[in-house]
């Protein structure tokens, strides 16, 4: 999304790898982002943002780590513009985020990056 839609009060972000050997692998679950923020660092969540549990078993961002020789993996970063804030506890799952966003999404944008080892 090049511009945040009017009426957006919060952004949420997910990053998943649908090419993982055991099915879709969650790398990042983040919500409570201010729509006016200009950039995001993978090393630290902005003040006021919540972070969910990734499939590495921890909160925060976990970078690409496909098995060597497994081919190209596609990392899908999806940014959601939300019409009202969502309330989740830190450590929530991506499924809990999806449920909390149901009926609340104004727009979404997807960026896909690839990586292979």
N, C-alpha and C positions, 0 to 999 in steps of 0.2 A: 504494500500500500504506500503510495507516494505521499499521501496526506492522510492524517487521521480524520475520520468522518466527524462531522458536526454531531454533537450529542454524546461523544465518547467520554466516559468518565474514568475509565481504567483500561489498561492493556494486559493481556496475558500472552505467554509465549511457551511453545513446546518445541522440543527437538527430538525426533525419532529416526531410527534406522530400520526401515521395513525389510532390509536384505539380510538381517542377522540370521545365523543358522537355526536358531530356535524360535524364530518369529520376530515380530517388531520389538526393537530394543529401545527403551526410553533413555535419552541422554539428559534431558532438562525439562523441568516443569516449574514455571514461574508465573506469578500473578501479582496484581496490585501495583502495576507499573503506571507511572504518571504519563498521560498522553503527550505532555509537552517536553518530555525528556528527549535529548538529542541522540544519545548513544548508550550502549550497554556493554559492560565489561563481563566476560565470562568468569573472571576471578572473584567478583564480589557483586552481590545483589544490591540494588539501590535501596536507600532507606525507605522503609514502609512496605517493601515488596515481600511476598511470601515465596518460599521455595519448597517444592515437593520432592519426593523421593525418586531417584532415578534407578535404573536397573543395575547399577553398580552397588546399590544398597546404601546410598548416602544422599544427602541433600546437596543441591547445587548442580553445576554443569560438569559432565563427564565427557571428555572429547572422544573423537573417533578412535576406534580400536578394533577394526575387523580382523578376523583370523588371517594370518599370512596365506596367500594363495587362494583366498575365497572369492576373489574377483572384486569388481567395483561395487562399493556400497553407496547408497544415496541417503544423505542426511537432510531430512525435511524440517526446516525451521518454519513454524506457523505462528504468525502474530495475529491475535484476535483483538478487535476493538469492541469494548463492552459498554452497554448503555447504563449499567448500574454496577456498583462494586460487588464483589463476591467475598464471602467470608469462609475461609478455610484455615485449618491449623497447619503450621509448618510441618512438612513431612507427608502431606497428602499425596495420594497417588494421581496419576494422570486420569484414571477413570473418575475419580472424585472431582477433579477439575472439570472434565467434560460435563459431568452431571451438574455442577454448579453454574456452568455457562449456558446450559440448555435454555433456549428462549431469550437469551441475553446478548447474543452476538449481532453487532451492527455490520461488521465487515471482517474479512480475514485475508491475509496475504501469505503466500508460501514462497520460500526461497529454498532451493535444493542445491546442495553442494555434494560433490563426489570425492571419494577417497579409496585408495587401494593399497595394500601392502604386499 
